[in-house]
């Protein structure tokens, strides 16, 4: 009996995560183990919240944003995983039709990054400009996809009747006469 693909992917991801976690805890480089463990706990919490992103997109984006807010000042290593999780969460919020929430969360993120970079004691930058534009760009792409999906639904509505005829053409078209009556070109079957 073959193993389902989602179980293989889940097992592979768990094995890769365990390997990275073991390597990171083995190479502390003088970092306190508590901070490393806290960084991993925040990473796992933020990435694990993405499981519910389709059902509750705004609360998941808030959780991932809070994990990012706590992670980057405390973490020893700046892994980009939580930033990517935040980008995916913001994209999902925009795709699910919550544009105001997506823009507000992206603005809060951008302001927090600017304030954090300005208040940092060192001159080293932790987040570059491209990553900031990525967040805003993903909100725009998510909104564009949402508008495109809404257009496709309205363009292909109403669906053709089961008999293949529409109210405007009561009898079926003869074979080879072109597209099925009631069905618009470019709509999925």
Phi and psi restraints in degrees (value plus and minus 20) as a CYANA .aco file:
   2 UNK   PHI     -90.7   -50.7
   2 UNK   PSI     130.5   170.5
   3 UNK   PHI    -105.1   -65.1
   3 UNK   PSI     113.4   153.4
   4 UNK   PHI     -80.8   -40.8
   4 UNK   PSI     127.2   167.2
   5 UNK   PHI     -81.8   -41.8
   5 UNK   PSI     -56.9   -16.9
   6 UNK   PHI     -87.3   -47.3
   6 UNK   PSI     -49.9    -9.9
   7 UNK   PHI     -92.0   -52.0
   7 UNK   PSI     -56.9   -16.9
   8 UNK   PHI     -84.7   -44.7
   8 UNK   PSI     -64.8   -24.8
   9 UNK   PHI     -84.4   -44.4
   9 UNK   PSI     -61.5   -21.5
  10 UNK   PHI     -83.7   -43.7
  10 UNK   PSI     -63.8   -23.8
  11 UNK   PHI     -84.4   -44.4
  11 UNK   PSI     -61.1   -21.1
  12 UNK   PHI     -85.1   -45.1
  12 UNK   PSI     -63.3   -23.3
  13 UNK   PHI     -84.1   -44.1
  13 UNK   PSI     -61.0   -21.0
  14 UNK   PHI     -85.1   -45.1
  14 UNK   PSI     -60.5   -20.5
  15 UNK   PHI     -86.2   -46.2
  15 UNK   PSI     -62.0   -22.0
  16 UNK   PHI     -85.0   -45.0
  16 UNK   PSI     -61.1   -21.1
  17 UNK   PHI     -83.9   -43.9
  17 UNK   PSI     -62.0   -22.0
  18 UNK   PHI     -83.6   -43.6
  18 UNK   PSI     -59.7   -19.7
  19 UNK   PHI     -85.8   -45.8
  19 UNK   PSI     -63.9   -23.9
  20 UNK   PHI     -86.4   -46.4
  20 UNK   PSI     -61.5   -21.5
  21 UNK   PHI     -83.4   -43.4
  21 UNK   PSI     -63.2   -23.2
  22 UNK   PHI     -84.1   -44.1
  22 UNK   PSI     -61.4   -21.4
  23 UNK   PHI     -84.7   -44.7
  23 UNK   PSI     -63.0   -23.0
  24 UNK   PHI     -86.0   -46.0
  24 UNK   PSI     -61.9   -21.9
  25 UNK   PHI     -91.1   -51.1
  25 UNK   PSI     -44.1    -4.1
  26 UNK   PHI    -100.0   -60.0
  26 UNK   PSI     -41.4    -1.4
  27 UNK   PHI    -138.4   -98.4
  27 UNK   PSI      45.8    85.8
  28 UNK   PHI     -92.2   -52.2
  28 UNK   PSI     -46.5    -6.5
  29 UNK   PHI      33.0    73.0
  29 UNK   PSI      22.5    62.5
  30 UNK   PHI      63.4   103.4
  30 UNK   PSI     -18.7    21.3
  31 UNK   PHI     -98.4   -58.4
  31 UNK   PSI     124.7   164.7
  32 UNK   PHI     -85.6   -45.6
  32 UNK   PSI     112.9   152.9
  33 UNK   PHI     -80.0   -40.0
  33 UNK   PSI     -49.0    -9.0
  34 UNK   PHI     -85.1   -45.1
  34 UNK   PSI     -59.4   -19.4
  35 UNK   PHI     -89.3   -49.3
  35 UNK   PSI     -57.1   -17.1
  36 UNK   PHI     -85.4   -45.4
  36 UNK   PSI     -63.9   -23.9
  37 UNK   PHI     -85.1   -45.1
  37 UNK   PSI     -58.2   -18.2
  38 UNK   PHI     -84.7   -44.7
  38 UNK   PSI     -60.8   -20.8
  39 UNK   PHI     -80.7   -40.7
  39 UNK   PSI     -62.8   -22.8
  40 UNK   PHI     -89.5   -49.5
  40 UNK   PSI     -56.0   -16.0
  41 UNK   PHI     -83.6   -43.6
  41 UNK   PSI     -62.6   -22.6
  42 UNK   PHI     -85.9   -45.9
  42 UNK   PSI     -59.4   -19.4
  43 UNK   PHI     -83.7   -43.7
  43 UNK   PSI     -66.1   -26.1
  44 UNK   PHI     -87.0   -47.0
  44 UNK   PSI     -56.3   -16.3
  45 UNK   PHI     -85.7   -45.7
  45 UNK   PSI     -67.4   -27.4
  46 UNK   PHI     -84.8   -44.8
  46 UNK   PSI     -64.2   -24.2
  47 UNK   PHI     -94.1   -54.1
  47 UNK   PSI     -53.9   -13.9
  48 UNK   PHI     -87.9   -47.9
  48 UNK   PSI     -49.0    -9.0
  49 UNK   PHI     -85.6   -45.6
  49 UNK   PSI     -43.2    -3.2
  50 UNK   PHI     -83.3   -43.3
  50 UNK   PSI     -37.7     2.3
  51 UNK   PHI     -78.4   -38.4
  51 UNK   PSI     -54.1   -14.1
  52 UNK   PHI    -120.2   -80.2
  52 UNK   PSI      -4.8    35.2
  53 UNK   PHI     -86.7   -46.7
  53 UNK   PSI     -47.5    -7.5
  54 UNK   PHI     -99.9   -59.9
  54 UNK   PSI     -50.2   -10.2
  55 UNK   PHI    -102.6   -62.6
  55 UNK   PSI     -64.7   -24.7
  56 UNK   PHI    -148.7  -108.7
  56 UNK   PSI      56.4    96.4
  57 UNK   PHI     -86.1   -46.1
  57 UNK   PSI     -61.1   -21.1
  58 UNK   PHI     -90.9   -50.9
  58 UNK   PSI     -68.7   -28.7
  59 UNK   PHI     -80.7   -40.7
  59 UNK   PSI     -55.3   -15.3
  60 UNK   PHI     -86.2   -46.2
  60 UNK   PSI     -61.5   -21.5
  61 UNK   PHI     -83.6   -43.6
  61 UNK   PSI     -56.8   -16.8
  62 UNK   PHI     -86.2   -46.2
  62 UNK   PSI     -63.0   -23.0
  63 UNK   PHI     -81.9   -41.9
  63 UNK   PSI     -65.1   -25.1
  64 UNK   PHI     -85.3   -45.3
  64 UNK   PSI     -58.2   -18.2
  65 UNK   PHI     -83.8   -43.8
  65 UNK   PSI     -62.3   -22.3
  66 UNK   PHI     -85.1   -45.1
  66 UNK   PSI     -58.2   -18.2
  67 UNK   PHI     -84.0   -44.0
  67 UNK   PSI     -60.0   -20.0
  68 UNK   PHI     -83.7   -43.7
  68 UNK   PSI     -62.3   -22.3
  69 UNK   PHI     -81.4   -41.4
  69 UNK   PSI     -57.8   -17.8
  70 UNK   PHI    -102.8   -62.8
  70 UNK   PSI     -52.0   -12.0
  71 UNK   PHI     -90.4   -50.4
  71 UNK   PSI     -72.1   -32.1
  72 UNK   PHI     -86.0   -46.0
  72 UNK   PSI     -55.0   -15.0
  73 UNK   PHI     -93.1   -53.1
  73 UNK   PSI     -46.0    -6.0
  74 UNK   PHI    -116.7   -76.7
  74 UNK   PSI     -44.9    -4.9
  75 UNK   PHI     -94.8   -54.8
  75 UNK   PSI     127.9   167.9
  76 UNK   PHI     -98.3   -58.3
  76 UNK   PSI     -57.7   -17.7
  77 UNK   PHI    -134.3   -94.3
  77 UNK   PSI     120.2   160.2
  78 UNK   PHI    -114.9   -74.9
  78 UNK   PSI      60.2   100.2
  79 UNK   PHI     -95.6   -55.6
  79 UNK   PSI     119.8   159.8
  80 UNK   PHI    -103.7   -63.7
  80 UNK   PSI     -15.0    25.0
  81 UNK   PHI     -81.8   -41.8
  81 UNK   PSI     -64.1   -24.1
  82 UNK   PHI     -89.9   -49.9
  82 UNK   PSI     -52.1   -12.1
  83 UNK   PHI     -86.7   -46.7
  83 UNK   PSI     -59.2   -19.2
  84 UNK   PHI     -86.5   -46.5
  84 UNK   PSI     -57.9   -17.9
  85 UNK   PHI     -83.6   -43.6
  85 UNK   PSI     -59.0   -19.0
  86 UNK   PHI     -86.0   -46.0
  86 UNK   PSI     -60.5   -20.5
  87 UNK   PHI     -81.5   -41.5
  87 UNK   PSI     -63.4   -23.4
  88 UNK   PHI     -85.1   -45.1
  88 UNK   PSI     -59.4   -19.4
  89 UNK   PHI     -86.0   -46.0
  89 UNK   PSI     -62.1   -22.1
  90 UNK   PHI     -86.1   -46.1
  90 UNK   PSI     -59.5   -19.5
  91 UNK   PHI     -80.9   -40.9
  91 UNK   PSI     -63.1   -23.1
  92 UNK   PHI     -85.0   -45.0
  92 UNK   PSI     -60.5   -20.5
  93 UNK   PHI     -80.3   -40.3
  93 UNK   PSI     -61.6   -21.6
  94 UNK   PHI     -89.5   -49.5
  94 UNK   PSI     -60.9   -20.9
  95 UNK   PHI     -86.1   -46.1
  95 UNK   PSI     -54.3   -14.3
  96 UNK   PHI     -99.8   -59.8
  96 UNK   PSI     -16.1    23.9
  97 UNK   PHI      73.3   113.3
  97 UNK   PSI      -7.9    32.1
  98 UNK   PHI    -123.0   -83.0
  98 UNK   PSI      44.7    84.7
  99 UNK   PHI     -83.3   -43.3
  99 UNK   PSI     -62.6   -22.6
 100 UNK   PHI     -82.0   -42.0
 100 UNK   PSI     -62.0   -22.0
 101 UNK   PHI     -86.3   -46.3
 101 UNK   PSI     -60.2   -20.2
 102 UNK   PHI     -84.4   -44.4
 102 UNK   PSI     -63.2   -23.2
 103 UNK   PHI     -86.6   -46.6
 103 UNK   PSI     -61.8   -21.8
 104 UNK   PHI     -83.5   -43.5
 104 UNK   PSI     -64.3   -24.3
 105 UNK   PHI     -85.8   -45.8
 105 UNK   PSI     -59.3   -19.3
 106 UNK   PHI     -85.8   -45.8
 106 UNK   PSI     -59.3   -19.3
 107 UNK   PHI     -86.4   -46.4
 107 UNK   PSI     -62.0   -22.0
 108 UNK   PHI     -81.9   -41.9
 108 UNK   PSI     -61.0   -21.0
 109 UNK   PHI     -82.4   -42.4
 109 UNK   PSI     -68.0   -28.0
 110 UNK   PHI     -82.7   -42.7
 110 UNK   PSI     -62.8   -22.8
 111 UNK   PHI     -85.5   -45.5
 111 UNK   PSI     -59.0   -19.0
 112 UNK   PHI     -86.0   -46.0
 112 UNK   PSI     -59.3   -19.3
 113 UNK   PHI     -86.8   -46.8
 113 UNK   PSI     -64.0   -24.0
 114 UNK   PHI     -82.5   -42.5
 114 UNK   PSI     -64.4   -24.4
 115 UNK   PHI     -84.7   -44.7
 115 UNK   PSI     -60.6   -20.6
 116 UNK   PHI     -86.5   -46.5
 116 UNK   PSI     -60.9   -20.9
 117 UNK   PHI     -88.7   -48.7
 117 UNK   PSI     -56.1   -16.1
 118 UNK   PHI     -91.0   -51.0
 118 UNK   PSI     -55.9   -15.9
 119 UNK   PHI    -104.3   -64.3
 119 UNK   PSI     -28.4    11.6
 120 UNK   PHI     -84.0   -44.0
 120 UNK   PSI     121.1   161.1
 121 UNK   PHI     -91.8   -51.8
 121 UNK   PSI     -50.4   -10.4
 122 UNK   PHI    -115.4   -75.4
 122 UNK   PSI     146.5   186.5
 123 UNK   PHI    -106.7   -66.7
 123 UNK   PSI     -24.5    15.5
 124 UNK   PHI     -91.9   -51.9
 124 UNK   PSI     116.4   156.4
 125 UNK   PHI    -114.7   -74.7
 125 UNK   PSI     119.1   159.1
 126 UNK   PHI    -120.2   -80.2
 126 UNK   PSI     -50.5   -10.5
 127 UNK   PHI    -145.6  -105.6
 127 UNK   PSI     107.8   147.8
 128 UNK   PHI    -112.0   -72.0
 128 UNK   PSI     151.8   191.8
 129 UNK   PHI     -83.3   -43.3
 129 UNK   PSI     -54.0   -14.0
 130 UNK   PHI     -82.8   -42.8
 130 UNK   PSI     -58.9   -18.9
 131 UNK   PHI     -85.8   -45.8
 131 UNK   PSI     -54.4   -14.4
 132 UNK   PHI     -89.1   -49.1
 132 UNK   PSI     -61.3   -21.3
 133 UNK   PHI     -89.2   -49.2
 133 UNK   PSI     -48.1    -8.1
 134 UNK   PHI     -80.2   -40.2
 134 UNK   PSI     -63.2   -23.2
 135 UNK   PHI     -82.6   -42.6
 135 UNK   PSI     -67.1   -27.1
 136 UNK   PHI     -87.6   -47.6
 136 UNK   PSI     -57.6   -17.6
 137 UNK   PHI     -86.6   -46.6
 137 UNK   PSI     -56.3   -16.3
 138 UNK   PHI     -89.3   -49.3
 138 UNK   PSI     -52.4   -12.4
 139 UNK   PHI     -84.8   -44.8
 139 UNK   PSI     -62.7   -22.7
 140 UNK   PHI     -85.5   -45.5
 140 UNK   PSI     -61.7   -21.7
 141 UNK   PHI     -85.1   -45.1
 141 UNK   PSI     -61.3   -21.3
 142 UNK   PHI     -82.1   -42.1
 142 UNK   PSI     -61.4   -21.4
 143 UNK   PHI     -85.9   -45.9
 143 UNK   PSI     -61.5   -21.5
 144 UNK   PHI     -81.8   -41.8
 144 UNK   PSI     -60.8   -20.8
 145 UNK   PHI     -85.2   -45.2
 145 UNK   PSI     -59.3   -19.3
 146 UNK   PHI     -82.1   -42.1
 146 UNK   PSI     -63.9   -23.9
 147 UNK   PHI     -85.4   -45.4
 147 UNK   PSI     -60.6   -20.6
 148 UNK   PHI     -84.1   -44.1
 148 UNK   PSI     -61.7   -21.7
 149 UNK   PHI     -84.2   -44.2
 149 UNK   PSI     -60.9   -20.9
 150 UNK   PHI     -85.7   -45.7
 150 UNK   PSI     -58.3   -18.3
 151 UNK   PHI     -84.4   -44.4
 151 UNK   PSI     -63.3   -23.3
 152 UNK   PHI     -83.2   -43.2
 152 UNK   PSI     -57.6   -17.6
 153 UNK   PHI     -87.7   -47.7
 153 UNK   PSI     -64.8   -24.8
 154 UNK   PHI     -91.7   -51.7
 154 UNK   PSI     -50.6   -10.6
 155 UNK   PHI     -90.7   -50.7
 155 UNK   PSI     -54.7   -14.7
 156 UNK   PHI    -118.7   -78.7
 156 UNK   PSI      -4.7    35.3
 157 UNK   PHI    -128.9   -88.9
 157 UNK   PSI     120.6   160.6
 158 UNK   PHI    -101.2   -61.2
 158 UNK   PSI     136.6   176.6
 159 UNK   PHI     -89.8   -49.8
 159 UNK   PSI     136.8   176.8
 160 UNK   PHI     -84.8   -44.8
 160 UNK   PSI     132.3   172.3
 161 UNK   PHI     -91.4   -51.4
 161 UNK   PSI     140.8   180.8
 162 UNK   PHI     -80.2   -40.2
 162 UNK   PSI     -49.3    -9.3
 163 UNK   PHI     -98.2   -58.2
 163 UNK   PSI     -26.1    13.9
 164 UNK   PHI      66.9   106.9
 164 UNK   PSI     -15.6    24.4
 165 UNK   PHI    -135.9   -95.9
 165 UNK   PSI     135.1   175.1
 166 UNK   PHI    -129.4   -89.4
 166 UNK   PSI     148.3   188.3
 167 UNK   PHI     -79.5   -39.5
 167 UNK   PSI     -47.5    -7.5
 168 UNK   PHI     -98.8   -58.8
 168 UNK   PSI     -40.5    -0.5
 169 UNK   PHI    -150.0  -110.0
 169 UNK   PSI      74.6   114.6
 170 UNK   PHI     -88.0   -48.0
 170 UNK   PSI     -42.9    -2.9
 171 UNK   PHI    -133.0   -93.0
 171 UNK   PSI     131.0   171.0
 172 UNK   PHI     -86.2   -46.2
 172 UNK   PSI     131.1   171.1
 173 UNK   PHI     -93.7   -53.7
 173 UNK   PSI     130.6   170.6
 174 UNK   PHI     -88.5   -48.5
 174 UNK   PSI     137.1   177.1
 175 UNK   PHI     -78.3   -38.3
 175 UNK   PSI     117.9   157.9
 176 UNK   PHI      59.4    99.4
 176 UNK   PSI      -7.6    32.4
 177 UNK   PHI    -108.5   -68.5
 177 UNK   PSI     -19.2    20.8
 178 UNK   PHI      97.9   137.9
 178 UNK   PSI    -179.6  -139.6
 179 UNK   PHI     -85.6   -45.6
 179 UNK   PSI     136.6   176.6
 180 UNK   PHI     -81.7   -41.7
 180 UNK   PSI     112.9   152.9
 181 UNK   PHI     -78.7   -38.7
 181 UNK   PSI     121.2   161.2
 182 UNK   PHI      69.9   109.9
 182 UNK   PSI     -35.1     4.9
 183 UNK   PHI    -122.2   -82.2
 183 UNK   PSI     109.8   149.8
 184 UNK   PHI    -109.6   -69.6
 184 UNK   PSI     128.6   168.6
 185 UNK   PHI     -83.8   -43.8
 185 UNK   PSI     117.2   157.2
 186 UNK   PHI      70.5   110.5
 186 UNK   PSI     -24.0    16.0
 187 UNK   PHI    -109.4   -69.4
 187 UNK   PSI     126.6   166.6
 188 UNK   PHI     -89.8   -49.8
 188 UNK   PSI     130.4   170.4
